[in-house]
């Protein structure tokens, strides 16, 4: 009878809890005020420091497994909560904040604390990425080393939803929120100064419930039956069985997935799609079409990156089109892929390519030439429409010329006024030409560009859209190239507006944007910004394979572009991890085309790799990467002395990273040596945080406390002597760590 009652309650509550998703119910649940739980101490006990209450995890602590079974998605957590009758516990965490570090590195890995959370369906949220990618080449999950069973993509993706739904507009960490079966909050614990207050609240939350959870014995089910479950334990077991099973078992698991698309066994399908059996990959792709879960749409997008026969690709795009009615993401991806398959009716890429053949550079006229042309045209017949249009174009070119802009920048106040007058003169001349009978693409182009520089974006876009379809391929025309770029921007903004407003948009817009940048990236006037804009646009919309090609070609043309190196590093990390980053820059450095600036970028890449090794608790690899970064920055300074300041900044952070590793390993002497080395290399870097949200100043405070406890007066004196050389402001705690009136509010919490 108890089991029947629990299941009935779960069914009644299912709609309420599932409606927590914004797409189903825009009303927020009733929230209880957050803050310290009743009975919490108002501050730390006398004589106790934060470092003593929230001890920093050691290398050995981080090596222990996370014992809290965090569900992978909000939908999974809701399903398991409905099945079991357990409430959901949201565990919100952040990097660098001392109490959050203690929860992630110690408490979530401690059997006693994990047992306190067992009566809950737990899910974690953090905006920080701790692994560069979520899956390897074969589709295997790469769990977050900080939070265990979730991937970084999962705990990042859920944070905005939880923030909007349950955090009352304030990001505080660590934070634990209990959500009942009806979707309402029961408690919201933060700003607690001790662990026991949180434990008491968590225990009382279960003790005060009137619903008795239904025990589920998952081991009694066959592995094939467990495919229909969304619980983390079942998902892990099913995926492990697929990896280790024979072909017959794999086929059975895929057949079960096809029968239960409501369970969204996406990671099982991923293993098949990126596995070695083409037959199983095809079976998995067929199942994707039946899953309404958003994560399935992303898997379709990933599958489209792999080379395949045209009919296979067509089938996947059709899958997106079929899912478009229920999934805005699917509708977007379908439009993107269809848009990239067709030729633009507005931008004749082939015509531009032929016209640009053999043109190695664009000979821009000098400032004096532009000035002379404008003066001469101003003296021409006032009633000649073409002469007026030539004058408008000449004045526009003069207004945007770098020498003009440099001279106007000397006096910003007057410069802004004079600059606007120059653009108004150009527009007025174009209007005069129109009144005299001028028409065609050049008139629209000049009116569009002057409107853009005068701040009338709507008019600028309207004119650019009118100009481009009439425009001939004129590689020597600055006006034509500038108008193409404006036209692409108009199309991009229209697409983003449609996405924000959740309205349909014609796929031809995608075709137009891609076509324009295909021209600009080969034109002598093309810049790295054009390549980056094109890459970002394609990448953000899910056209990963095409974006990769744009990035590769951009790097070949602009090898020292910081914008392109930033995209390259992010892409390699996402697809190949820190090892891939090391390999990529090793190959670039060994190439004959390596530039003198490349060691600077390689040094930064080595620091990024080191930080990801640290997140994975691979401290030996992290040490190697940091040391490589120091060598590369020394080389960068030799090659390019003008990079010394920024090179020293990142070298100082690398040295501080080595100090932090030595501290966690208990090598206090090495930690002091490394930290002093970094601080003295560039003192002003001391308060700067690295990619793990840790600054040299924070490590210095930790070392001071530890050395004071150990009684090592010599090392403490060495460190203190270095710190005494600094401006005290460089050692001040960040704003969110400084003492505030009770109750504590702000970014940092307890």
C-alpha positions in Angstrom: 0.0 0.0 0.0 2.9 2.4 0.9 4.5 1.7 -2.5 1.2 2.4 -4.3 0.7 5.7 -2.4 4.2 6.8 -3.2 3.8 6.1 -6.9 0.5 7.9 -7.0 2.0 10.9 -5.3 4.9 10.8 -7.8 2.5 10.7 -10.7 0.4 13.6 -9.4 3.6 15.7 -8.7 5.2 14.8 -12.0 3.6 17.6 -14.0 4.5 20.2 -11.4 8.2 19.3 -11.2 8.6 18.7 -14.9 7.0 22.1 -15.4 10.1 23.7 -13.8 11.5 23.8 -17.4 11.0 27.3 -18.7 9.5 26.1 -22.0 6.7 24.5 -20.1 5.9 26.9 -17.2 7.2 30.5 -17.0 6.1 30.9 -13.4 8.8 30.7 -10.9 8.4 28.3 -7.9 7.8 29.9 -4.5 11.3 30.3 -2.9 12.2 30.5 0.7 14.8 33.1 1.6 18.3 31.9 1.5 21.1 32.7 3.9 22.7 31.0 6.9 20.5 28.2 8.3 19.0 28.7 11.7 21.6 28.0 14.4 24.5 28.9 12.3 27.3 30.8 14.0 27.4 34.5 13.0 31.1 34.1 12.2 34.0 31.8 12.6 34.8 30.7 16.2 37.4 32.8 17.9 40.9 32.0 16.8 39.9 30.0 13.8 40.8 31.1 10.3 38.9 30.3 7.1 41.8 28.1 6.0 41.3 26.0 9.1 37.6 25.7 8.8 37.6 25.1 5.0 40.9 23.2 4.6 42.4 23.3 1.1 42.2 19.9 -0.6 45.6 18.2 -1.1 46.7 16.2 -4.1 45.7 13.1 -2.2 42.2 14.5 -1.6 41.6 15.3 -5.3 42.7 11.8 -6.2 39.8 10.3 -4.3 36.6 9.6 -6.3 33.5 11.8 -6.0 31.0 9.7 -4.1 27.9 11.8 -4.7 26.1 10.3 -7.7 25.2 13.5 -9.6 22.6 13.0 -12.3 23.6 14.2 -15.8 20.7 16.5 -16.7 17.8 18.3 -15.1 15.4 16.0 -17.1 17.2 13.0 -15.7 17.0 14.3 -12.2 13.2 15.0 -12.6 12.6 11.5 -14.0 14.5 9.8 -11.2 12.8 12.0 -8.6 9.4 11.0 -9.9 10.4 7.3 -10.0 11.8 7.2 -6.5 9.9 9.9 -4.6 13.2 11.5 -3.6 13.5 15.3 -3.6 16.2 16.9 -5.7 19.2 18.6 -4.1 21.0 21.2 -6.2 24.7 21.5 -5.4 26.2 24.7 -6.7 30.0 25.1 -6.8 32.7 27.5 -8.1 36.4 27.3 -8.6 38.8 29.2 -6.4 36.4 30.0 -3.5 37.8 28.3 -0.4 34.6 26.7 0.9 33.6 25.5 -2.6 37.0 24.0 -3.0 36.5 22.2 0.3 33.1 20.8 -0.8 34.4 19.6 -4.2 37.8 18.3 -3.1 36.9 16.9 0.3 33.3 16.6 1.3 31.8 15.2 -1.9 34.5 12.6 -1.7 33.9 11.6 1.9 31.7 8.6 2.6 30.1 10.1 5.6 29.0 13.3 3.8 28.0 11.4 0.7 25.7 9.3 2.9 24.0 12.4 4.1 23.0 13.2 0.5 21.9 9.7 -0.4 18.2 10.4 0.3 18.3 13.0 -2.4 18.5 13.0 -6.2 21.6 15.2 -6.6 22.6 17.4 -9.5 25.5 19.8 -9.6 26.1 23.1 -11.3 29.2 25.1 -12.0 30.1 27.6 -14.7 33.7 26.5 -14.8 35.2 24.0 -17.3 37.6 21.4 -15.8 38.1 19.2 -18.9 38.6 20.7 -22.3 36.1 18.2 -23.9 33.2 16.1 -22.8 33.7 13.0 -25.0 36.7 11.4 -26.7 36.9 10.4 -30.4 35.1 7.1 -29.7 32.2 8.8 -27.9 33.3 7.8 -24.4 32.3 10.3 -21.7 35.1 12.3 -20.0 33.7 13.0 -16.5 34.4 16.2 -14.8 37.3 15.5 -12.3 35.9 18.0 -9.9 32.2 16.9 -9.8 32.5 13.2 -10.8 29.6 11.8 -12.8 28.6 14.8 -14.9 30.6 16.1 -17.8 31.7 19.7 -17.7 29.3 20.5 -20.5 26.5 19.2 -18.4 27.2 21.1 -15.2 27.8 24.3 -17.2 24.7 23.9 -19.3 22.4 23.4 -16.3 23.7 26.4 -14.4 21.8 29.2 -16.3 18.5 27.2 -15.9 19.0 26.8 -12.1 20.1 30.4 -11.8 16.9 31.6 -13.5 14.7 29.2 -11.7 16.1 28.8 -8.2 18.8 31.2 -7.3 16.8 34.4 -6.8 19.0 36.4 -9.1 22.2 35.9 -7.0 25.1 33.6 -7.9 26.5 32.4 -4.6 28.7 29.4 -3.9 28.7 26.9 -2.3 25.0 26.6 -2.2 22.6 23.7 -1.6 18.9 23.9 -2.6 16.3 21.2 -1.9 13.5 21.0 -4.5 10.4 18.9 -3.7 8.3 16.8 -6.0 6.0 19.8 -6.7 9.0 21.9 -7.9 9.0 24.1 -4.8 12.1 25.0 -2.8 12.3 23.6 0.8 15.6 25.1 1.8 18.4 27.2 0.3 21.6 27.0 2.3 24.5 29.5 1.8 26.5 31.9 3.9 27.0 29.2 6.5 30.2 29.5 8.5 30.5 25.9 9.4 29.9 22.5 7.9 27.6 21.2 10.6 25.0 23.8 9.9 24.7 22.6 6.4 24.6 19.0 7.4 21.9 19.7 9.9 19.8 21.4 7.3 20.3 18.6 4.8 19.3 15.9 7.4 16.3 17.9 8.6 15.1 18.4 5.1 14.6 14.6 4.8 13.4 14.1 8.4 10.6 16.6 8.0 9.2 15.1 4.8 5.8 13.3 4.7 6.5 11.4 1.5 8.3 8.1 1.8 10.7 7.3 -1.1 10.1 4.1 -3.0 13.1 1.8 -2.8 14.4 0.8 -6.3 16.5 -2.3 -6.7 18.2 -1.7 -10.0 20.4 -4.8 -9.9 17.3 -7.0 -10.3 16.7 -5.7 -13.8 18.5 -7.0 -16.9 21.0 -4.7 -18.5 18.7 -4.4 -21.5 15.8 -3.3 -19.3 18.0 -0.7 -17.7 18.3 1.2 -21.0 14.9 2.8 -20.3 16.1 4.3 -17.0 17.5 7.8 -16.8 19.3 7.2 -13.5 23.0 7.8 -13.5 23.7 4.3 -12.1 21.8 2.6 -14.9 23.2 4.9 -17.6 26.7 4.0 -16.5 26.0 0.3 -16.4 24.4 0.3 -19.9 27.3 2.2 -21.4 29.8 0.0 -19.8 28.0 -3.1 -21.1 28.0 -1.7 -24.6 31.7 -1.0 -24.5 32.6 -4.4 -23.2 29.9 -6.5 -24.8 29.9 -8.6 -27.9 28.0 -7.6 -31.1 24.9 -9.4 -30.1 24.6 -7.5 -26.8 25.3 -4.2 -28.4 22.6 -4.9 -31.0 20.2 -5.7 -28.1 21.0 -2.5 -26.3 20.5 -0.4 -29.4 17.2 -2.1 -30.1 16.1 -1.3 -26.5 17.1 2.3 -27.1 15.0 2.5 -30.2 12.0 1.2 -28.2 12.5 3.7 -25.4 13.4 7.1 -27.0 11.8 8.8 -24.0 14.7 7.8 -21.9 17.1 9.7 -24.2 20.0 7.2 -24.1 22.1 9.7 -26.0 25.5 8.6 -24.6 24.7 5.0 -25.6 23.9 6.2 -29.1 27.1 8.3 -29.2 29.2 5.2 -28.4 27.6 3.5 -31.4 27.9 6.4 -33.8 31.5 7.0 -33.1 32.3 3.3 -32.7 33.8 0.9 -35.2 30.7 -0.8 -36.6 29.0 1.1 -39.4 25.9 -1.0 -39.1 25.5 0.0 -35.4 26.2 3.6 -36.2 23.4 3.6 -38.8 21.1 2.0 -36.2 22.0 4.7 -33.7 21.4 7.5 -36.2 18.0 6.1 -36.9 17.1 6.2 -33.2 18.2 9.8 -32.9 15.2 10.9 -35.1 12.9 9.6 -32.5 14.3 11.4 -29.5 12.9 14.7 -28.5 15.6 15.5 -26.0 17.8 18.5 -26.9 20.9 16.6 -26.2 20.0 14.2 -29.1 20.0 17.2 -31.5 23.5 18.1 -30.5 24.6 14.6 -31.2 23.1 14.8 -34.7 25.2 18.0 -35.2 28.3 16.2 -34.0 27.7 13.3 -36.3 27.4 15.7 -39.3 31.0 16.7 -38.8 32.2 13.2 -39.8 32.8 12.6 -43.6 30.1 10.3 -44.9 28.2 9.6 -48.2 25.9 12.3 -49.4 22.8 10.1 -48.7 23.9 9.6 -45.1 24.4 13.3 -44.6 21.0 14.0 -46.2 19.3 11.6 -43.8 20.8 13.4 -40.8 19.8 16.8 -42.0 16.3 15.4 -42.6 16.4 14.2 -39.0 17.0 17.8 -37.9 14.1 19.0 -40.1 11.7 16.4 -38.6 12.7 17.5 -35.1 12.4 21.3 -36.0 8.8 21.6 -34.8 9.7 20.5 -31.3 13.2 21.8 -31.0 14.4 25.3 -31.9 17.9 24.0 -31.8 17.1 21.4 -34.5 15.4 24.1 -36.6 18.5 26.2 -36.4 20.9 23.4 -37.3 18.7 22.4 -40.3 18.7 25.9 -41.6 22.4 26.2 -41.2 23.2 23.0 -43.0 20.7 23.7 -45.8 22.0 27.2 -46.1 25.6 26.0 -46.6 24.6 23.6 -49.3 23.2 26.2 -51.7 24.7 29.1 -53.7 23.8 32.6 -52.9 21.6 34.5 -55.3 23.0 37.8 -54.0 26.7 37.2 -53.8 28.4 35.6 -56.8 31.3 33.9 -55.2 32.6 32.4 -58.4 32.5 35.8 -60.1 34.5 37.4 -57.3 37.0 34.6 -57.3 37.7 35.0 -61.0 38.0 38.8 -60.7 40.5 38.5 -57.9 42.8 36.0 -59.6 46.3 37.4 -60.0 45.7 40.3 -57.6 48.2 40.1 -54.9 47.5 43.4 -53.1 45.1 46.3 -52.9 46.8 49.6 -53.5 45.0 51.9 -51.2 45.3 55.6 -52.2 47.3 57.8 -49.9 45.7 60.4 -47.7 47.0 63.2 -49.8 45.6 61.6 -53.0 42.2 61.2 -51.3 42.2 64.7 -50.2 43.1 66.0 -53.6 40.4 63.9 -55.2 37.8 65.2 -52.9 38.9 68.8 -53.5 38.8 68.3 -57.3 35.4 66.6 -57.3 34.0 69.3 -55.1 34.9 71.8 -57.8 33.2 69.8 -60.5 29.8 70.6 -62.1 27.2 70.8 -59.3 24.5 69.5 -61.5 26.2 66.3 -62.6 24.8 63.3 -60.8 27.8 61.0 -61.4 30.2 63.8 -60.3 28.2 64.3 -57.1 28.2 60.5 -56.4 32.0 60.4 -57.0 32.4 63.3 -54.5 30.3 61.4 -51.9 32.4 58.3 -52.3 35.6 60.3 -52.2 34.5 62.1 -49.0 33.5 58.8 -47.4 36.9 57.3 -48.2 38.7 60.4 -46.8 36.6 60.2 -43.6 37.5 56.5 -42.9 41.1 56.8 -43.9 43.4 55.8 -41.0 45.3 59.1 -41.2 42.1 61.0 -40.8 41.0 58.8 -37.9 44.4 59.2 -36.2 44.3 63.0 -36.5 40.8 63.1 -35.1 41.7 60.9 -32.2 44.2 63.6 -31.0 41.2 65.6 -29.7 38.4 63.2 -28.9 35.8 65.8 -28.2 36.3 67.9 -31.3 37.3 64.8 -33.2 33.9 63.2 -32.8 32.2 66.4 -34.0 34.5 66.8 -37.0 34.3 63.2 -37.9 30.5 63.2 -37.9 30.5 66.3 -40.1 32.8 64.5 -42.6 30.3 61.6 -42.8 27.4 64.0 -43.1 29.1 65.8 -46.0 29.5 62.5 -47.7 25.9 61.6 -47.2 24.7 65.0 -48.3 26.7 64.7 -51.5 25.1 61.2 -52.1 21.6 62.7 -51.5 22.4 65.5 -54.0 23.4 62.8 -56.5 20.2 60.9 -55.9 18.1 64.1 -56.5 20.0 64.6 -59.7 19.0 61.2 -60.9 21.8 58.9 -59.7 20.7 55.3 -58.9 22.2 51.9 -58.7 24.3 49.9 -56.3 26.9 52.6 -55.7 24.4 55.1 -54.5 22.9 52.5 -52.1 26.3 51.5 -51.0 27.5 55.1 -50.1 24.2 55.9 -48.4 24.4 52.6 -46.5 28.0 53.1 -45.4 27.4 56.8 -44.3 24.3 55.8 -42.4 26.4 53.1 -40.6 29.0 55.6 -39.6 26.4 58.1 -38.5 24.7 55.5 -36.3 21.6 54.7 -38.3 22.0 50.9 -38.4 18.5 50.2 -39.8 19.0 52.5 -42.8 22.5 51.2 -43.3 21.3 47.6 -43.5 18.4 48.5 -45.8 20.8 50.1 -48.3 23.4 47.4 -48.1 20.7 44.7 -48.8 19.6 46.8 -51.8 23.1 47.3 -53.1 24.7 43.9 -53.0 22.4 42.0 -55.5 23.2 44.7 -58.2 26.9 44.8 -57.3 29.5 43.7 -59.9 32.6 41.9 -58.8 35.0 44.9 -58.4 38.0 43.8 -56.3 39.6 47.3 -56.6 36.5 49.0 -55.2 36.8 49.8 -51.5 33.1 50.7 -51.5 32.1 47.3 -52.8 34.1 45.4 -50.2 32.9 47.6 -47.3 29.3 47.1 -48.5 29.7 43.4 -48.7 30.9 43.4 -45.1 27.9 45.6 -44.1 25.5 43.2 -45.9 26.9 40.2 -44.1 26.5 42.0 -40.8 22.9 42.8 -41.7 22.2 39.2 -42.4 23.9 38.0 -39.2 22.0 40.5 -37.0 18.7 39.4 -38.7 19.5 35.7 -37.9 20.4 36.5 -34.2 17.2 38.6 -33.9 15.1 35.8 -35.2 16.8 33.3 -32.8 16.2 35.6 -29.8 12.6 36.1 -30.8 12.2 32.4 -31.6 10.9 33.1 -35.1 11.7 31.4 -38.4 14.3 32.8 -40.8 15.1 32.0 -44.4 18.1 29.7 -44.9 19.2 32.0 -47.7 20.5 34.4 -45.0 23.0 31.7 -43.9 24.0 31.3 -47.5 24.6 35.0 -48.0 26.7 35.4 -44.9 28.9 32.4 -45.8 29.3 33.6 -49.3 30.4 37.2 -48.3 33.1 35.9 -45.9 34.3 33.5 -48.5 35.0 36.5 -50.7 36.4 38.7 -47.9 38.8 36.1 -46.6 40.5 35.9 -50.0 40.5 39.7 -50.8 43.6 41.8 -50.2 41.5 44.0 -47.9 40.4 41.0 -45.9 41.6 40.9 -42.2 41.9 38.4 -39.4 38.7 39.9 -38.0 36.8 38.8 -41.0 38.1 35.2 -40.6 37.3 35.3 -36.9 33.8 36.7 -37.4 33.1 34.0 -40.0 34.5 31.3 -37.8 32.5 32.4 -34.7 29.3 32.6 -36.7 29.7 29.1 -38.2 30.9 27.6 -34.9 28.1 29.1 -32.8 25.5 27.9 -35.2 26.8 24.4 -35.2 28.5 24.2 -38.6 31.7 22.8 -37.0 33.3 21.2 -40.0 33.0 24.3 -42.1 34.2 26.5 -39.2 37.3 24.3 -38.9 38.2 24.9 -42.5 37.8 28.7 -42.1 40.0 28.7 -39.0 42.7 26.7 -40.8 42.8 29.0 -43.8 42.7 32.0 -41.6 45.7 30.8 -39.6 47.6 30.3 -42.8 47.0 33.9 -43.9 47.3 35.5 -40.5 49.7 33.3 -38.4 50.3 35.9 -35.7 46.6 36.9 -35.1 45.8 36.7 -31.4 42.1 36.3 -32.3 42.8 33.3 -34.4 45.2 31.7 -31.9 42.5 32.1 -29.3 40.0 30.2 -31.4 42.6 27.6 -32.4 43.4 26.8 -28.7 39.8 26.6 -27.8 39.0 24.3 -30.7 42.0 22.0 -30.1 41.2 21.7 -26.4 37.6 20.9 -27.1 38.5 18.1 -29.6 41.8 16.8 -28.5 42.4 17.9 -25.0 45.6 19.4 -23.5 47.8 16.8 -25.2 46.4 17.9 -28.5 47.2 21.5 -27.6 50.9 20.6 -26.9 51.1 18.6 -30.1 49.5 21.3 -32.2 51.9 24.0 -31.0 54.9 21.7 -31.2 54.1 21.1 -34.8 53.7 24.9 -35.5 57.0 25.7 -33.8 58.8 23.0 -35.9 57.4 24.3 -39.2 59.5 26.4 -41.5 56.7 29.0 -41.5 57.0 29.6 -37.7 57.1 33.3 -36.9 59.2 35.0 -34.2 56.0 35.6 -32.2 54.9 32.0 -32.2 56.8 31.1 -28.9 54.6 33.7 -27.1 51.4 31.9 -28.2 52.9 28.5 -27.6 53.8 29.6 -24.0 50.2 30.7 -23.4 49.0 27.4 -24.8 51.3 25.5 -22.4 49.8 27.4 -19.5 46.3 26.5 -20.6 47.4 22.9 -20.9 48.9 23.0 -17.4 45.7 24.3 -15.9 43.7 21.5 -17.4 46.2 19.0 -16.2 45.8 20.5 -12.7 42.0 20.2 -12.9 42.5 16.5 -13.7 44.9 16.2 -10.8 47.8 15.2 -13.1 50.3 17.4 -11.3 53.4 15.9 -13.0 52.1 16.8 -16.4 51.0 20.2 -15.2 54.5 20.8 -13.9 56.0 19.9 -17.3 53.6 22.2 -19.1 54.4 25.2 -16.8 58.1 24.7 -17.1 57.7 24.5 -20.9 55.8 27.8 -20.7 58.6 29.5 -18.8 61.1 28.4 -21.5 58.9 29.5 -24.3 58.4 33.0 -22.8 62.1 33.4 -22.4 62.4 32.6 -26.1 59.6 35.0 -27.0 61.4 37.8 -25.3 64.6 37.1 -27.2 62.7 37.0 -30.5 60.4 40.0 -29.8 61.6 42.3 -26.9 58.5 44.3 -27.3 56.5 41.4 -25.9 58.4 41.3 -22.6 55.8 42.8 -20.3 53.0 40.4 -21.3 55.5 37.5 -21.5 56.6 38.3 -17.9 53.0 38.5 -16.8 52.2 35.0 -17.9 55.5 33.6 -16.8 54.8 35.0 -13.4 51.5 33.1 -13.3 53.2 30.0 -14.5 55.7 30.2 -11.7 52.8 30.8 -9.2 51.1 27.7 -10.7 54.3 25.7 -10.0 54.3 27.0 -6.4 50.7 26.0 -5.9 51.5 22.4 -7.1 54.5 22.2 -4.8 52.3 23.4 -1.9 49.6 20.8 -2.6 52.4 18.1 -2.8 53.8 19.3 0.6 57.1 20.6 -0.9 57.0 24.0 0.9 60.6 24.9 0.1 60.0 24.5 -3.7 56.7 26.4 -3.3 58.4 29.4 -1.7 61.2 29.4 -4.4 58.7 29.3 -7.3 56.4 31.9 -5.8 59.2 34.3 -5.1 60.6 33.8 -8.6 57.2 34.6 -10.1 56.5 37.6 -7.9 59.8 39.2 -8.5 59.6 38.6 -12.3 56.6 40.9 -12.4 55.3 42.2 -9.1 52.1 43.7 -10.6 50.9 40.3 -11.5 50.6 39.3 -7.9 46.8 39.9 -7.5 45.9 38.5 -11.0 44.0 35.3 -11.1 44.9 32.4 -13.4 42.5 30.1 -15.2 41.7 28.3 -12.0 40.7 31.6 -10.3 43.8 31.5 -8.1 46.2 34.4 -7.8 49.9 34.5 -6.6 48.6 36.5 -3.6 46.2 33.8 -2.6 49.0 31.2 -2.8 51.2 33.5 -0.7 48.6 33.7 2.0 48.2 29.9 2.1 52.0 29.5 2.3 52.3 32.0 5.1 49.6 30.1 7.1 51.2 26.7 6.5 54.7 27.9 7.3 53.5 29.5 10.5 51.9 26.2 11.5 55.1 24.2 10.6 57.4 26.6 12.4 59.8 26.9 9.5 61.1 30.4 10.3 63.7 30.4 7.5 61.2 29.8 4.7 58.7 32.1 6.2 61.3 34.9 6.4 62.2 34.3 2.7 58.6 34.6 1.6 57.9 37.6 3.9 61.0 39.5 2.6 59.6 39.1 -0.9 56.1 40.2 0.1 57.5 43.2 2.0 58.9 44.5 -1.3 55.4 44.8 -2.7 52.9 47.6 -2.5 50.4 46.3 0.2 47.5 46.8 -2.3 48.9 44.0 -4.4 48.3 41.6 -1.6 44.8 42.6 -0.6 42.2 39.8 -0.9 39.7 40.2 -3.8 36.5 42.0 -3.1 34.5 38.9 -2.6 36.9 37.7 0.2 37.0 40.9 2.2 35.1 41.1 5.4 31.6 42.4 5.1 28.8 43.1 7.5 26.6 40.1 8.5 24.8 38.5 6.9 27.4 38.0 4.2 26.2 38.7 0.7 27.9 38.7 -2.7 29.7 36.4 -5.0 31.2 34.3 -2.3 29.2 32.2 0.1 29.3 29.5 2.6 
